[in-house]
Amino acid sequence: MSTSTEPWTDSRLDALRAQGDAEIDELLAGLDDMTRDKVIELYSKFVRAQLDLDPDLWPAELITWWNQPQHLPPWADEEKIARAAKFSEQWLPELLATYLLGSLPTAYAGSKGALALSRISLLGQADSLMRRVLETLLFVLRVNEHGGLTAGGSGVELARKTRVFHGLVRVMITRFAVDVRQPKGMGTKWDTKTDGVPVNQEDLLGTLWTFSITPLDRIERAGAPLSDADKDAVVHLWCVVGHFLGIGAGSSPPLLPMTYRDAAHCWSRVQEHQFGTSPQGKDLTEALIARCRELVPVPGLRGLPSAVIYDNIGPEIAAYVGVARPGPIRYLLQLGNAIFRVSLHIPGGALIRMPLRHPLKRFVGAWLRLERSGGRPAITLPQAQRRRLKPLYVRPKVRRSFPSTSAVL
C-alpha cells in the first residue's frame, strides 16, 4: 500500500484506470451507429489487414486525424532514441524471446487488464492467437528500428494504428458488451466502476514497462553489464512510443517521460496495485504456452517454453498466471544460463553465444514466418534486424520455408 506522499498512490492509479484516450474515443463516437455484428466485422478486418485503416470503413474524423503529420514530442531526445535502437539491435534475439516468454505472461498477471483482453482475444482459435503475438513482435521491431520513431517512421505509424486499435477495443467492450468467447459475441455489460475503462492509462503504462523494464532486468540478471545510460535510453524510447499511443495526453502532472529509476518505481506500484490471479490471465498464458510448445521441433524439449517463462518472471508472478515450477528440464535451462553468463566475461565469448542464440532465432523466426499464411502480406525488416535474427544453420527444408530476401530473415 502506498503512502499519500509518494508519486504513485493507489488513488492516482485508480484515477488512471478510469481514463481511456479522450481524443481517440471522441473520434470513434461515430461507431455508435453500428450494430454489434458490424463492429466485430470491422475489428476482424482491421486485424487481418495488419491494422491498415480503410477510409471507407472508418469515421471521416478519424481518417482526417490519421492523415495529419506527426512529430516527436518536444521532450524527446533523439540521441537517446538512437542509443536505444543500437542496444536493441545488439540484444535482439534475447529481447524478442523475452518479450514472448517474459513480457506477455507478465502483462497477463494484471488481472483487470487480462479481463478486457480475454474478451476480444479469440483464444480458442490458434490463428488468432498467432496473429496477436506476431503483432506484438512486429510492434517491438518497428519501434526499435533505426528511424522508426522519426516523422513518418514505421514505428510511429504502427504505434498510432495500435492507438486506434485500443480505441476500437474500448468501443467493442463498453458500448456493445462484446465478448467473442460467448455465443454471437454477446457478453455481460462491462462494469467500468469495478474494472476500470478497458485499455486504460494504468494498463498502458504497465505495458510500456513490461516491454522496457522486464527485458532489461532479465538481460541484467543473466549477467550482462548494462549501463545506466543504456537503461535510461531504452525507457526513453518507450516513453516516446507511449506518447504516440496516447499515454498521458493532457495529464497534469505529465505522466511522461520518465527515467529508468522513475519508471521502475512506477512499474512496481502498478504491479502492487493490480497484479493477481485471474482465470483470464491463466487462460491467456496457457494458450501462449501451448502455441509455443508446437513451435519447438524436438518433442523432449517442449517443456522449455513454460520453464523459460518461470525463469523469466519468477515464482510469484508465475503463480498468478498458472505456470508451475519446471521439472528436470530446468537443469538444461540453468546450464544454458550459466554458459551465457560465462561467455559475457571471457575473450571470444561472442562465439560461445552464437549457438545459444540459434534456438532463440529459430523460435522467433517461426512466429514471424507463420504470420505470412492466410493471404496476409509478407513482413519486411531492415537488413540490420534481419541479420541479427538469421540462424546459424538450418536444414534445407527449413531454409526453403524462409521468406525471400525482401522479407523476414
N, C-alpha and C positions, 0 to 999 in steps of 0.2 A: 504494500500500500504506500503510495507516495504522500509526501507532506505538502502542505499548502504553499510552501515557498519554492519548491523545485519546479523546473520549467514544464514538465510533462505530467501534470496532476491527472488524477482519474477524471475530474470534472472537465478538463480540457480535452482529454481523449474521448470522453463521452460526447462532447460537442462536435468533435471531428467526425464521429460515427454518424451524426445527424446531417452531415453535409455531403452532397454529391458533387456535381460540377455544374454550377448555375448557368454558365454560358452555353454549354452543350445541351443541357437539359431543356433550356428555353428554345434552342434551335430545333430540337426534336419534338416540340409540342405538337407539330402537325401530324405526327404519327397516331395521335389520339383518335383520329377519324378512321383508322384501320380496324379491321376485325382481328381477333387473336390469330386466326389461321394466316392472315396476310402478314402479320408481324413476324410469325415464326418462319414463314416463307422468305421474308426479307432477310432475316437473320441467317437462314441456311444459305441463301445465295451470296450474302456478304462474306461468309466464312469460306465457301467454296472458291470464291474469286480472290482469295488472299487479301480480303479487306479493301478491294477496289470499290470506289464509290460510283455507282451508276446514276447519272443525273436524272434519268427517267424514273428512278425508284425513290429517291430521297427528297426531302423538302428543299425548295429552292433556296431558302435562307441558309441552310447548311452548306449547299454547294457554293454559294457566294462566300461563306466563311472559309471553305476549303481552298478556294482559288486565291485568297489573299496571301501575299508573300509573308513568310515567317522569318524572324531573325532571332539570334541568340539573345537571351535576357541581358540587361546591362551589367549584371554582376558576373557573367560568365568569363572564365579565364581560359583563353584558347591554348595557352601553354600547358595548363593542367589537363585539358581535354586531350591534347596530343600525347602527353605523357601517359595518360590512362590507356589510350589506344595502343601505344607501344607496349605497355605492360600486358594488356590483353593478348596481343599477338605473341608475346614471349611464352605465356602460360595457357594458350588457347585450348589444347586438349584437356588439360586438368580443369580449366574453368568450365568448359561445356559439360564435362562429365559431372562436375559438382553441381552445376545448375540443374541437371536432370535428376541426380541422385542425392541432392542435398537441399537445394533451394526450393524445389517444388514440394517435397514432403514437409519441409519446414513451413511453407506457406499453408499447407493443408492443416497444420496444427492450430491455425487461427480459426477457432470453432465457428464464429459467426460469419467470417468470410467464406469458409468452406460451405456453409449452408446455402449461400447465394450461388456459389459456383456450381454446386451439385444440381441445382435446378435447371441449368442450361447446358450441362456437360455431356449429355448422351453417353453416360459411362458404359452402358451396355453394348455400345457399338464400337468395335475395335478401330474402324476407320476414323471415327470422330475423335477418339482419344489420341490416336496417332497424329491427327491434324492439330489438335490443341497443343501437344508437346512440340511439334515442329514449329508452330507459331512462336512458341517461347524461345526456342533455339534461334530461329531466324531473327527475332527481335533483338536478342542479345548480340548476334553477329552484326546486324545492321548498325546499331548504335555505337558499337566498338570499332568499326572500321574507320580508317583514316578519312576524314572529310564527311563522315556520316552525320555529324551534327552541325555542319555548315548550312547556310541557306540553300534550300533545295536538295540537301543531302538525303540519302536513303534512310538514315536513322530518324531524321526529323519527320520525314513522310510517314514512316511506319508508326512512330510514336503518336502522331496526330490521328492516323487511322485507328490506332488502338484506343485513343481517347473517345472517338466516335463509337467504337465497339462497346466500351464501358457504358456510354450513354444509352445505347440500344439495350444493353442488359438491364439497366435500371427501368427503362420503359417496359420491357417484357415482364419483369417481375412485379413492379409496383403498380402499374396501370392495368396489366392484363392477367396478373397472377399466373404467369406461365410456369409450368414445371414439366419439362419434357419427359420425365420419368413416369408421369401419370397418363391415363387414357385421354386422348385428344389434347394432350398438352395442358390440361387444366389442373392447377394446384390450388391449395388453400391461399387465402389472402395474406399477403406479406405484412408482418407486424413490424412496422418501422419503429415504433416506440420501444419494443423489446430488442429487436435485432439490428436496428440502425438502417440507414439507407444502403441498398446494395452497392458495392464498389464505392465505398465512401472514402473520405480523406484519410482516415486512420488506416484502412486496408491498403490504400495506395502508398502511403508512407511505408508501411510494413513491406510492401512489395519491393520498393526501392532498396530497402536494407537487406531483404532476402537475396537480391541479386547483386549486391555490392559487398556488404559486410560478411555474409555467410561464406562466400567463396574465398574472400581474403583471409578470414580466420582459419578456414580449412587448410589453405596452402601454407599459412604460417605454422599451423600445428604440425604439418608434415615436415617442417624443418627449414623451409625457405626463409632466408633473411629478408623480410620486406621492410623497406624504409618508410618512415612517417610520410615522406613526400609522395611516395607511390600510393599509399593508402588514402591520403587526402585527395590525390588526383583522381583515383577511382571513384571515391564518394562524390567528388565534384562533378565528374561526368554524369553520374546517375542523378544528381540534383538537376542538371540541365535536362536530362531525359524527363525528370519529374515535372519540370516547367512545361514541357511540350505535352505531357499527359494531363495537364490541368491541375496539378497539385499546388495548393496554396494560393490560387488565383484570388486576389483581393483580401487575403487573410491579414489580420493585424493582431499581434505582430507577425511578420512574414514567417512562413514555415521553412523556406529555402533561401539560400543554400546553407549547408552545414559542413563542418569539418568531420573527419573520421571520428574523433573523440565525441563530438556532439551527436553524430548520427548513431554511434554505438550506444550511447545512453538512451536516446530516443527509442532505438530498437529494443533495448532491454525493457523499457517501460511498456512498449506495445505488447511484448510477449507476456509480461506480468498482467496486463490489462485484459487480454482476451484469449491467450493460449489455453487449451484444454482438450479433453477427449470429446469427440463427437462422432456419431455414426457416419456423417458425411465425410469427415476428414479421413476416417479409416477406409471408407469405400474408395475415395479418390486415390489414396496411397496403394490400396490393394490392386486397383486397376492399373496403375502405373507400373507396379512391380510385375504384374502378370504379363504386360506387354514387353517389358524389358527382358524378362526371362526368355520370351520367344526369340529375342534377337541375340541370345548367347548361343553360339553354334555348338558348343561342347555340352552334352547333357549333364555331365558330372559337375559342371561349373555354374549351373543355372541358379544356384543359391547365392551367387555373388551379388546381384543387384540389391537384394534385401540386406545382405551383410555390409555392403558399401554404404547403404542408406543409414544403417545403425551406426556405423563407424563415423559417418559424416555429421549426423545430427545429435548423437549422444543418447543415452538411455532414457532421459526424462521426456524429450520430445518424441522419441521413438515410441514410448508407451502411449502418448497421446494419439498417434496415428496407427497404432496397432502393429508395429514392427517388433518382432521378438528378437531376443538376443540370439545371434547366429550360432550354429553348431560348429563342428570341426573345421568348416571352410574358413572360419575366421583366422585360422593359423596361416593359411595361404595368403590371406589379405594382410596379416601382420608382417609376413615375410616380405611381401611387395613393398609395404610401407617402410620397413627397415632398410631395404636396398635403396629405395628412393631417397631416404634421409641421408644415408652414407654418400650417395652419389653427389649430393649437394656440397660436399666438403672435401672432395678429393680431386686431384688433377684428372682430366678426362672423364669427369662424371657425366657430362652430356651424352657420351657414347653409351654409358650404362643405362641412362634414362630412355634411350631410344626404344629398346624392346619393351620397356614398361609402358611407354606411351602407345605402342602399337595397338593393343586391345582397346584402349580408350578411343583411338581414332577409328577403329573398325566399328565400335559401338555407336559413336556419334554419327559416323557416316551412314550407318544402316538407317537411322532415323531420317536423315536428310534425303537419302535415295528413295526410300519408300514413299515419301510425300509426292513424288512425281507421278504416282498412279492416279487413276480416276479422271484423266483428262486435264489435270491441273498443270499450269506452266512449270517448266523446269526452273529450279532455283540457281541463280548465279552468285558467285562470291568473288571478291577481289583476289588477285593472284597471291598476295601475301597470306591471306587466311587459308586459301586452298592449299598452299604449300605446307602450311603448318598442320593441316588435317590429313594430308596424304599418308597412308600407312606405309610401313617399311616394305612389306611384301604381301602379296595376295596370290591365291590360286588363279589360274587363267579364267576359270568360270566366274569368279568374283570380279576380276578385273573387267571382264566384258560387261558386267552389270553396272559398272560405274557410268555416270553420265558422260557426255562428250566433254572435250576440253573447255568448252564455253560454259559448262555448268559446274555444279558442286563436284569437288575432287577431280 
